[in-house]
């Protein structure tokens, strides 16, 4: 009787180990996915910081001019906002109200395209 009880305990322990192994594999896959997403977000963040620095330095150099009274004015292009949205779309980000700012992952978005094609 003791041998039977011992065998049942060993089999139960084996099942617990298999269950833990399955959970561990799922956890490893989740961690790998999170690390990949983290890396993607870091790259996007670095790209956006670089682009922001470029835009800020360009504005400091060329967009401020003084008028007759010596005051400084900023010159704003009429289509500058549209151009910025189109540039963001071509860099791979949504510009539509539905998914604004999220990555397009190379796929075209009908909402973004209809928004950009409005005249």
Secondary structure, DSSP 4 states (H G I P E B T S, - for coil): -HHHHHHHHHHHHHHHHHHHHHHHHHHHHHHHHHHHHHHHHHHHHHHHHHHHHHHHHHHHHHSEEE-TTS-EEE---TTHHHHHHHHHHHTTB--STTTTTSB-TT---HHHHHHHT--
